[in-house]
Amino acid sequence: MTKTSQTLQIFDDAPYQTEFTARVVEIRETAIALDKTLFYPTGGGQPGDIGHLLMPDGTPIVVRETFRDSKNKNLIWHEIAAQPEKIEAGLMVTGSINWERRYQHMKMHTCLHLLCAIVHAPVTGCSISPDKGRLDFDLPDTSPDKEVVTTQLNELINASRNVTIRRISADDNDQVQKLTRTQLVAPPVIAGAVRVVEIPGVDVQPCGGTHVRNTAEIGAVVCSKIEKKSRHNRRIIIRFA
């Protein structure tokens, strides 16, 4: 692997796009890296995308996971079951993500930003799946009420607020720290910039995940459980209604 290998993150600015064409830049026994991709790599509590790549001769390659290189964070790997015989660097392939799964992740990830606007405490953990999501909060002295959380979340969703994306310099430490809600995970830095997701008047924080354009797309949700995981930690679980 060369130090200059990198993957352009198409999903950052085109989260609703489902197909793309890209060039193979690196190959492992069970993974392929491309010069650009729509496949979101596992990170920030959001699972990596799955789908398939199509070779020029029509041979499909199932992508069962997507992840960043452990050393070169600008390179994204697409995990496959086995390497096709004819695959090589420079080959052009067509990629297609599992849109239904991705869209569920987009809706839930956006919903968890709304949850951050309701619960005013540092975030200590996050997990997203197609049917539910959860955030862990540092809340030593109190525990939110499930019904209140459900009502407030749906009010914000039904307010049909737009979701916007902007970027700030990774060198602007004061601004980055001011916006960061997570305690244990540093904001992702790509090409010297930190991506900021904002729901004007509701929530703003660094985030590398995929989100919907408007909160109304999320649909109805319910706070299904609030757990006390430790003396400080409260886990809030949200499901689609």
N, C-alpha and C positions, 0 to 999 in steps of 0.2 A: 504494500500500500504506500502510495506517495503522499507527502505532506500536503500537496496541492489538491488532492482529490476532495471534492465537495459536492453536495447535493442541493440544488435550488429548491426551496420549500414552496411549491406552488400553492399548497393548502393554506398558507398564511393569508394570502390575498384572494384566493378563489376556493373557499371551503365548500361551495355548492357544485363545483365542477366534479365530474365523476370519471372522466377518461382523459388520457394524455399519452403523448409519445415521448420517449426518452432514449438516451444512449447509455449502454452499459459501460461503467468506468472501472469497477472492481468486481472480482469474483472470489467467493469462498466455496467450500464444498456444499454448504447448505444455505448460502445467502448471496444476494446480488445487490450491488450498489449502483445507482443510476445518477446521471448528471442533474436530473430534476425529478420531482415526485409529487403526487397528490396523497400518497400514503402517509398518514400522521404516525410518527414514531412514539412508542410508549413514553409517557412522561407527564408529570404534574397530576398524577392520579388518573389520567385518561389512557385507556388501552390503545395499543398500536392498531392501525387499520389492517384489515385483511381484504383479500380479493384475488385478482389474478393478473399475470402478465402474458401477453400473446407474442410469440416469436414470429418472425417474418414468414415462416412456412405454415403458420396457423397453429402451431403446437402451443397449448395452454400450459402455463406454469402457475400452480396455486401458491399464493402468498399467504402464509399462515400466521405471520407476525411481522411487525416493523419496529426497528429500534435504532438508536444512534450508536455510532462507533464509540467504544469506551474511551478512546484517546482523542480522536478527531471528531468533535461534536458537530462539525459541519457536514459530516458524512453519514448518510442514512442507509441502513441495510434492510433488505426485504428477504425474510427467511422463507426458504422453500424446502420441500420434502427431499428433493434430490436434484443435483445439477444436470441439466439437459446436455446431451453429447455435443451439440453444435453451439453452445453458448460461448461467447468470447467478448473481450473488451472491444468496444466500438460498435457492437451490434445494436440496431434500433429495435425497440420493443414497444408495444402498446399496453398501457396499464389501465386497469379498471378496479375501482374500490367497491367494497360492499356498502352501497349507499344507505340502505335501510339501517344497518348497524351504526354507521358513521353519524347519520342524522339524529339517532337517539342519543348518541354521545354529545352531539352539539347542543341539543335541547337541555340535557341534564347538566352539562357543564355550565351553561348560561344560568340555569336555575340555581346552581350552587353559588354563583356570584350574587344573586339576589338574596340568598341565605346569609351571605356575609354582611349584607346591608341591614339585616334584621338582628343578627347576633353580633354585638360589638365586643369581640374578643379575638385574640390572636388565633390563627389556624395552625393546628399541630398535625393534621393528617387529612388525606383526601382519597376517595376511591370512586370511580365512575364505571357503570356498566349500562347495557342497553335498557334495563328496566328500573334501575335505581341508582342513587348516589349517596355518599355520606361525607360529612365534614366532621373532624374532631376539633373541639375548641378548648382553649385554656380557660376554664370557668370553674374556679375552685369553690366559690361561695354561693352559686345559684344554678338552677337548671330551668331552661325555658319550658313553656307549656306546649304540648303537641298541637292542641287545637288553635292556640294563638299563632304558632308558627305556620300552620296550614293556611289559616285565614290571611295572614299578612303576605305570604308568598303568592297566593292566588290573586290578591289585590294588585301586587306589583306586576304579575304576569298579564293580567287583564288591562293594565294601564297602557299596554302596547307601546312600550318604550324602545327606542332604537338602541342598537348596540354598535359602538364605534371602535375602531382600531387605530392606534397611533404608535409611534416609536420615539424613545428618548435615548440619548447617548448613555452607554454603559459607564462612561466616566463621570456622569453626573450622580455621584454617590448619594448626596443629600436627597435628591429627588427620588432616586430608586428606593432608598431606605424608607422614605416617607410614605411611599405608595405600597410597599410590600406588607402583606398580611400574614404570610406563612413564616413560621418560626424555624423550621428544620430544613427547608429547601430554598436555595438561592434562586432568584429569578433567572430564567434562561437568557443567555447572551448569544446572539447570532449576528455575525458580521459587525461586531462592535456596538450593537444596539439592543435595547430591551423593549420588547413588545408590550404595550399597555392596552388593556381592554377596559372600555368605559361605557357604563350605562348612565348617561348624564342625569345628575341629580340623585342618583341611587348608589352607585358603586364604581370605583376606579382602582385598578391594581394591575401589576405586571402579570402576564399570563401568556403561555405559548400554545394554549389549546385552541380547538376549533369551536366556534359559537354561532348561534343563529343571528339573523339581522335584526329581529324584533322579538321582544319578550312574548308577544302573543302566540308565536309559533310553538312555545313550550307546551301549552295546553294545561289542563288541570293536574295538580299534584297534591299529594298528601304527606304529611310528616307521620311516618308509620311507627317510629320508635326513637326515644331519647335514652341513651344508656350512660351510666356512670362507669367509665372504664378505669378510672383511678381517682385519687384525691383531687386532682386538677382537671382531668380530662372528661369532657362530655361529648359523646358521639351522637350526632343527629342524622337520622336516615330519612331520605326523601324518596318516594316512589311516584311513578305516574299513576294518576287515578284511573 
